[in-house]
Amino acid sequence: MREKTEGRGGRKADVWTALADGTRRKIVLLLKHRPHTAGELADQFELSGATVSHHLGVLRESGLIVCERRGQTLIYSLDKAAMQAFSRAVSELVK
């Protein structure tokens, strides 16, 4: 499981920190069902677009979500392999 990746400005984004935030957990739950555009995700929250973008950046840096550009549209989706690896890591804690 890739727990850390290089983030903006050289900082590390780790899976545990990414999922510690309630907004980011809600984004992951939305992406569990289907990919969304940034606008579709932003519409689900009473937050500025910049704030939602920040949360998406943290999730991307942690490796939990991926982003695909289609023209000028960004499509976000869950990296199911990364989520499964995280799930296995969590289950190891309770064994």
Secondary structure, DSSP 8 states (H G I E B T S, - for coil): ---EEE-GGG-EEEHHHHHHSHHHHHHHHHHHHS-EEHHHHHTTSSS-HHHHHHHHHHHHHHTSEEEEEETTEEEEEE-HHHHHHHHHHHHHHT-
